[in-house]
Amino acid sequence: MAMALINLTLGHTLFPRLHVGWPVVADLVVVGVAVLSLGVFLYTRHAHTHAASFVTLGLVYEVAVVAAVATVEHASISAESMSAGPTVSRVCLVILIFAAIVPSTPSRTLLTALIAASLDPLAMAIAIAARHLSVAPAHLLWMHIPDVLAVAVATLISTVITRLGREVRDARELGSYRLGALLGRGGMGEVYVAHHRMLARPAAIKLIRPEKLELRDDGHAERAVQRFKREAEAAASLRSPHTIELYDFGETDDGTLYFVMELLDGIDLESLVERFGPVPPARAVHVLRQVCASLAEAHAHGLVHRDVKPANIHLCRMGLEYDFVKVLDFGIVKSRHPPAAGQAAATAADKIIGTPAFMPPEMAAGDAVDGRADLYGLGCVAYWLLTGRLVFDGETAYQVVAQHLNAAPEPPSHRSPHAISATLDGVILSCLEKDPAQRPQDALELSHRLIGCEFDAPWTEEEAARWWQAHLPQHNRSAVDGAIEPVPATWPS
């Protein structure tokens, strides 16, 4: 607003003495910008809106200011000025200034700067047409090359400022924890090592950045926050040693969502099979029974996980124990009890729930689900552990889901490099029944069935210790990727 008033003053005092044109339309445009600037100022001081809305407003305001500047600069264009070469206009300065002061992501800064830069040659082209001047289009573009360079520099500025801002933000303490090394990054956030200020216990902090919650509609951010809180509350209500432990959760002043959980020393089952191949049947059963223990407690509390998959199951070292299982990511957990209105809205707004490769038929069909849906997912996990392959595969998610609805799975013994007994084959195939009534009716029943499976050799604690020493001898702090963002996304998209 101050710049608009300065330009208006100069247009009627200094510019006439310098023989610089200042038409009447320039007065109207500058006054309009001054009023717009005042409105933006008052809105940002008094409106109670999500931070992402202010960023969007700043970018729209940038385009409006550039349009005004370009209009004023070319309102009194002359034929002589058309012979000039590329010049740095005030549009370039506006683009660079906004890149430095509006805390937008580099991609949004680039898009906005491109739109703004295109307004400069557009305003000149309109002025040329209005005065019936003859200028080659190629020359018109050549004159505005500095605008293109300003776009590139603005994007670089935004990238640097975003990185520095994140480093500063990460350096602060969240509650009683100070962030350490980055463990992993997903589409919706990051997971860091965290250190308690008073205790020696390490932890992992999951952060969901406010810029990741930019509104696509009025309720997007609110639903994401509800989903985040539901995940934290669900995890906090469970006490099984095979469910990841939650220490704390909350929201910072700048809108960053976070929760603090135990730091896992191990590897998720997806990475385990990808790196080391299918596991022996005895080891697979050892892992599956621990998952059953976690799910049994969740189901007893009326909670259905709904995204049981290898990436959400971690094999860990816990003290002197090896192959200790932790189940995580309750981001799309669903209660079998009537939900609160906010929770119902958060779930109803989601377009995709779960992961297609591990999706039970009733969930794919949109039917009601209970704990038996998780057992179907666990059957898919067992299939992956034993064969290194998915139960069903396809070129698209819809092809995979269609097979879960209609196709009969091939027995894992036909696709595994290990000898699988008929009893284990039967247990896994029973989990993969289309009709939930044909599956084991709860996680404890499944665990008991797994006990009765025959193996060529048992999987002992000594065997597990030897495997870890041979393959993962050093501490491998897990990035708990599933806790960042499942595929498809746990968080509303």
Secondary structure, DSSP 8 states (H G I E B T S, - for coil): -HHHHHHHHHHHTHHHHTT----HHHHHHHHHHHHHHHHHHHHHHH----HHHHHHHHHHHHHHHHHHHHHHHHTT--TGGGG------HHHHHHHHHHHHS---HHHHHHHHHHHHHHHHHHHHHHHHHTT----HHHHHHHTHHHHHHHHHHHHHHHHHHHHHHHHHHTSEETTEEEEEEEEEETTEEEEEEEESS---EEEEEEE-GGGG--SSTTHHHHHHHHHHHHHHHHHT---TTB--EEEEEE-TTS-EEEEEE--BEEEHHHHHHHH----HHHHHHHHHHHHHHHHHHHHTTEE-----GGGEEEEEETTEEEEEEE---TT-EESS---HHHHHHHHT-S--S-GGG--HHHHTT----HHHHHHHHHHHHHHHHHSS-SS--SSHHHHHHHHHH-----GGGT-SS---HHHHHHHHHHT-SSGGGS-SSHHHHHHHHHT---SS---HHHHHHHHHHH--S--B---GGGT--SS-SS--
